[in-house]
């Protein structure tokens, strides 16, 4: 009775909670793709993925026209088979962003069903390593903020108990980037992690140059210094600096991650469960990274990543960027620098159905 008998996808627009800009783009709105799968025994699982402002309708069409029809009649308990069926039905568009985002929304719905059927929370079904994960703040580190605002935000995050802060870099002047990081380090002292994120802004030579300027400030990692498809450039950078190199939010396949790890081009991986195609490949990537001695620090989507990070032993951090408060009835529980996992069966996200319905795109 676990066969999927109904599969629905719809699009919801969620406005950004604050101005967010980096070296390459701005977060315009969260186009949120929802998938609901209903089985013959009456269970309904809900999954979601997102864009930061463009492409949502294309993902919706991919779901409705190709991915979801392949799940009708499929046993929802057989997630590996279901994921591969969807993947094979759209092989000509993989690896690709639109297909990966659609796969993710459907895959999360399948995992929601698995957890609901088991009567267990996601963090335990997916591995069950621990019930709380360190959390760092990104919301006070956007590129449009001036030095004084960065310092004030970092101090506020420290006072709130966050273990670290992330600061965006990519100013025209390397010295300005360095000055911003120096100011934050002097303000928070040596006991707090400072991560920096370039959002693919640099050339290989410029990345080497800026990493050298950042080394005196003991930054936790340098994130996305180069375009994500430049594995060789990241390899060169990793060999030239003591700053750990982090990649992943713009990588859409296990194979691409494997190449980074094999070549020593990154020491920290940051998979985004939506962009890699769901929980099924996310967990594979986490275990692959563990085999290479790499840490996992997932990108965005803290409401789902807290449970996935708690499931595996090599997750170091959850990233704090609140963006679902308009459509949920409960927020991520943070105490003493730790994000605590939801304990109820399912994915653990308390959706507000009325708020979601109010924001549906016709």
C-alpha positions in Angstrom: 0.0 0.0 0.0 3.0 2.3 -0.2 2.6 2.9 -3.9 2.4 6.6 -5.0 -1.1 7.3 -6.3 -0.9 11.1 -6.6 2.0 13.5 -7.3 1.5 17.2 -7.2 4.0 20.1 -7.8 3.4 23.8 -7.3 5.4 27.0 -7.0 5.4 29.5 -4.1 7.2 32.9 -4.0 8.7 33.8 -0.6 10.2 37.3 -0.4 13.7 37.7 1.0 13.9 38.6 4.7 16.7 41.1 4.2 18.9 42.5 1.4 21.5 39.9 0.4 24.2 40.7 -2.1 27.5 39.0 -2.9 30.3 39.5 -5.4 28.2 38.2 -8.3 24.5 38.4 -7.6 21.6 39.4 -5.3 19.0 37.2 -3.7 15.8 38.5 -5.4 13.2 36.1 -3.9 12.9 32.5 -3.0 11.0 30.6 -5.7 10.1 27.6 -3.8 9.1 24.3 -5.5 6.8 22.1 -3.5 6.1 18.4 -4.2 3.4 16.4 -2.4 3.3 12.6 -2.9 0.3 10.6 -1.6 0.4 6.9 -1.2 -2.3 4.3 -1.4 -2.3 3.9 2.4 -3.1 7.6 2.9 0.3 9.1 3.8 1.4 12.3 2.2 5.0 13.4 2.0 6.1 17.0 1.3 9.4 18.0 -0.3 10.8 21.3 -1.6 13.6 23.0 -3.4 14.3 26.5 -4.5 15.8 29.2 -6.7 17.0 32.6 -5.7 14.8 34.4 -8.1 14.9 32.9 -11.6 14.0 29.5 -13.2 11.3 28.4 -10.9 8.7 27.9 -13.7 11.2 25.8 -15.6 11.7 23.5 -12.6 7.9 23.3 -12.2 7.5 22.2 -15.8 10.2 19.6 -15.4 8.5 18.2 -12.4 5.0 18.1 -13.9 5.9 17.0 -17.3 8.6 14.4 -16.7 9.7 13.6 -13.1 6.5 13.2 -11.2 4.7 11.0 -13.8 7.5 8.5 -13.5 6.6 8.0 -9.8 3.0 7.1 -10.2 2.6 3.4 -9.1 6.2 3.3 -7.7 6.7 1.9 -4.2 7.6 5.0 -2.2 9.8 2.9 0.2 12.2 2.1 -2.6 13.9 5.5 -2.8 17.0 4.5 -4.6 14.9 3.0 -7.3 12.6 6.0 -7.5 15.5 8.4 -7.7 17.1 6.4 -10.5 13.8 6.2 -12.3 13.5 9.9 -12.3 17.1 10.5 -13.3 16.9 8.0 -16.2 13.7 9.6 -17.4 15.5 12.9 -17.9 19.0 11.7 -18.6 19.4 14.1 -21.5 19.2 17.1 -19.1 21.5 15.7 -16.5 23.8 16.9 -15.0 21.9 20.2 -14.9 20.4 22.7 -12.5 16.8 22.6 -13.5 16.6 18.8 -13.4 18.6 18.6 -10.1 16.2 21.0 -8.4 13.2 19.0 -9.5 14.8 15.7 -8.4 15.5 17.2 -5.0 11.9 18.3 -4.3 10.6 14.9 -5.2 13.3 13.1 -3.3 12.6 15.1 -0.2 9.0 14.1 -0.4 10.0 10.4 -0.6 12.2 10.8 2.4 9.4 12.5 4.3 7.2 9.5 3.5 9.9 7.1 4.7 10.3 9.0 8.0 6.6 9.3 8.6 6.1 5.6 7.9 8.9 4.7 10.3 7.6 7.1 12.9 11.1 8.6 13.2 12.8 12.0 12.5 15.0 12.5 9.5 18.2 12.9 11.4 17.8 9.4 12.9 16.6 7.6 9.7 19.4 9.2 7.7 22.2 8.0 10.1 21.6 9.3 13.6 25.0 10.6 14.7 24.1 13.4 17.0 21.1 15.6 17.9 22.7 19.0 17.6 25.2 20.7 15.3 27.3 23.9 15.6 25.8 26.8 13.7 27.4 29.9 12.2 25.8 33.1 11.0 25.9 34.4 7.5 23.1 37.0 7.7 25.3 39.7 9.1 28.1 39.3 6.5 26.7 40.4 3.1 28.9 42.4 0.7 26.8 45.5 0.7 27.4 46.1 4.5 30.2 48.5 5.4 33.0 47.7 7.8 31.1 49.1 10.8 28.0 47.1 10.1 30.1 43.9 9.6 31.7 44.4 13.0 28.4 45.2 14.8 26.8 42.1 13.2 29.7 39.8 14.1 29.5 41.0 17.7 25.8 40.5 17.8 26.2 37.0 16.5 28.9 36.2 19.1 26.6 37.5 21.8 23.8 35.3 20.5 26.1 32.3 20.9 27.0 31.6 17.3 30.3 29.7 16.9 31.3 31.6 13.8 30.4 34.2 11.2 30.7 34.3 7.4 31.8 37.5 5.6 31.4 38.0 1.9 34.4 39.2 0.0 35.0 40.4 -3.6 35.5 44.1 -3.3 37.4 45.7 -6.2 40.4 46.3 -3.9 42.1 43.3 -2.3 43.1 45.6 0.6 39.5 46.5 1.3 38.6 42.8 1.6 41.5 42.3 3.9 40.6 45.4 6.0 37.1 44.1 6.5 38.2 40.7 7.7 40.9 42.3 9.9 38.2 44.6 11.5 36.0 41.6 12.3 38.8 39.5 13.7 40.0 42.4 16.0 36.4 42.8 17.2 35.5 39.2 18.0 38.9 38.0 19.1 40.6 34.7 18.4 37.9 32.4 19.8 35.3 32.8 17.0 35.5 31.3 13.5 35.4 33.7 10.6 34.7 32.2 7.2 35.0 34.2 3.9 33.0 33.7 0.7 34.0 35.0 -2.7 31.0 33.6 -4.6 33.2 32.6 -7.6 34.5 36.1 -8.1 38.2 35.6 -8.8 40.7 34.3 -11.4 43.1 31.7 -10.1 45.9 34.2 -9.8 43.7 36.7 -7.9 42.5 33.9 -5.6 46.1 33.0 -4.7 46.8 36.7 -4.0 43.7 37.3 -1.8 44.2 34.1 0.1 47.7 35.3 1.1 46.2 38.5 2.4 43.6 36.6 4.5 46.0 34.1 6.1 47.0 36.5 9.0 43.4 36.6 10.2 43.0 32.9 10.7 39.9 32.5 8.5 38.1 29.2 8.8 37.8 28.7 5.0 37.8 30.5 1.7 34.5 29.6 -0.1 33.9 29.5 -3.8 37.0 31.5 -4.7 36.8 30.5 -8.4 34.1 29.4 -10.9 32.9 26.0 -9.8 33.9 24.2 -13.0 37.6 25.2 -12.5 38.9 22.2 -10.6 42.5 22.8 -11.7 42.4 26.4 -10.4 41.1 25.2 -7.0 43.8 22.5 -6.9 46.5 25.2 -7.5 45.0 27.5 -4.9 44.7 24.7 -2.3 48.4 23.9 -2.7 49.4 27.5 -2.3 47.6 28.5 0.9 47.1 27.4 4.5 43.4 28.6 4.3 41.1 25.6 3.7 39.2 25.9 0.4 35.5 25.2 0.4 33.3 24.4 -2.6 29.9 22.9 -3.2 26.9 25.1 -3.4 27.3 25.4 -7.2 28.1 21.7 -7.8 25.3 19.4 -9.0 26.8 15.9 -9.2 28.6 13.4 -7.1 31.1 13.0 -9.9 32.2 16.6 -9.8 32.6 16.5 -6.0 34.7 13.3 -6.4 37.0 15.1 -8.8 37.6 17.9 -6.3 38.3 15.4 -3.5 40.6 13.2 -5.6 42.7 16.1 -6.7 42.9 17.7 -3.3 41.2 20.8 -4.7 39.0 21.4 -1.6 39.1 20.4 2.0 35.6 21.3 2.9 32.5 20.4 0.8 29.3 22.4 1.0 26.5 20.4 -0.7 23.1 22.0 -1.2 20.5 19.3 -0.9 18.4 21.1 -3.5 21.1 21.5 -6.0 22.7 18.1 -5.7 19.4 16.4 -6.4 18.0 15.5 -2.9 18.8 13.7 0.3 19.7 10.5 -1.6 22.8 11.9 -3.3 23.5 14.3 -0.4 24.2 11.4 2.0 26.4 9.7 -0.6 28.4 12.8 -0.9 28.8 13.2 2.9 30.1 9.6 3.1 32.4 10.2 0.1 33.8 13.2 1.8 34.4 11.3 5.0 36.4 8.7 3.1 38.7 11.6 1.9 38.9 13.1 5.3 36.9 16.2 4.3 34.3 18.1 6.4 30.7 18.8 5.3 29.3 22.3 5.8 26.1 22.5 3.8 24.9 25.6 1.9 21.8 27.4 3.0 18.5 25.6 3.8 19.2 25.3 7.5 15.8 23.8 8.2 16.6 20.6 6.4 20.4 20.6 6.6 20.3 20.6 10.4 18.9 17.1 10.3 21.2 15.9 7.5 24.3 17.3 9.3 23.2 15.6 12.5 23.0 12.3 10.6 26.6 12.1 9.6 29.9 12.2 11.6 31.9 14.6 9.4 29.5 17.6 9.4 31.1 20.6 11.0 28.6 23.4 10.7 25.0 24.4 9.7 24.7 27.8 8.0 22.2 30.3 9.6 20.2 32.1 6.9 16.5 32.4 7.9 14.3 32.4 4.9 11.3 30.1 5.7 9.8 32.0 8.6 6.9 33.3 6.5 5.7 29.8 5.7 6.5 27.9 8.8 5.0 27.8 12.3 8.2 26.8 14.2 11.8 28.1 13.8 15.1 26.3 14.0 16.0 25.9 17.7 19.4 27.3 18.5 21.0 27.2 22.0 24.5 27.5 23.2 25.9 27.8 19.7 24.2 24.6 18.5 21.3 24.0 16.1 19.1 21.3 17.6 17.3 18.8 15.3 13.5 18.4 15.2 12.4 15.2 16.8 9.0 14.6 15.3 8.6 12.0 12.5 9.3 13.4 9.0 11.6 16.0 7.7 10.9 18.2 10.7 9.7 21.3 9.0 6.5 22.7 10.4 4.8 24.1 7.3 2.0 26.7 7.5 -0.3 25.5 4.8 -2.4 28.7 4.9 0.7 30.8 4.4 1.9 28.6 1.6 -1.4 28.8 -0.2 -1.4 32.6 0.1 1.9 32.7 -1.8 1.2 30.2 -4.5 2.0 31.3 -8.0 -0.9 30.9 -10.4 
